[in-house]
Amino acid sequence: MNWKWLKLVPWIDTRSLYLSRTPHGGNLLDVGSSDGETLRHFHEMRPDLCFFATDIEGKPEAYPPNCCFHRGDLNKESLPWEDATLDTITCMHLVEHLDRLDLLLAESFRLLKPGGQLYIETPHPKTTALSSVCGPAVGTFTMNFWDDLSHTKLVSMGALAQLARREGFVIKASGTSRNLLFASSWPFFALLPSSRQKLTARIHWIGWSAYLVAQKP
């Protein structure tokens, strides 16, 4: 899906709805940018934004043009950008990989402008009770939380909210992250053979991810 079409209907996707509220021409940092898929979608929808990214590894060659990339480890390293320079920070499926969350939250609070927001998404606690994908596709798609060998711990939204408040954030929203188009396609895929499209539809149908929005006063 090319996210430029989500400009017209951002409410279809939790992430695109959040992105639609970012100020025009603002600065967005994606923490844990990985292979750049999320950043590329963000750029498709909001080419007006200035993009920044950080990851312990990352693939900056796959990021949007002129994206400012920093390679670093948020378990132990601060970020290089100046205080109060960012309008929004996104953190997609990173917190479950970190040994500590205090540095991530402290750095996010420092970097955001007053009124700036932090969006964090992570697997929902329900994912620990899901069955792994069966058959020949077993191990190729993360359905149960522990299918991903790099997951270190489950992070609930309640615990994350408490940590964010300690840093000075105000919690603005939390809930289940979904793409409604993908979720609504699940009944169609349910009886079809296993495929990546089918599994993607299922995780959006069941609400595999939880999210939190925190704002710097």
Helices and strands as residue ranges (DSSP letters): G 3-7, G 10-12, H 14-20, E 27-31, H 37-45, E 50-55, G 60-62, E 68-71, E 86-92, G 95-97, H 102-111, E 112-123, G 125-129, G 135-137, G 145-147, H 157-167, E 170-177, H 180-184, H 186-189, H 196-206, E 209-215
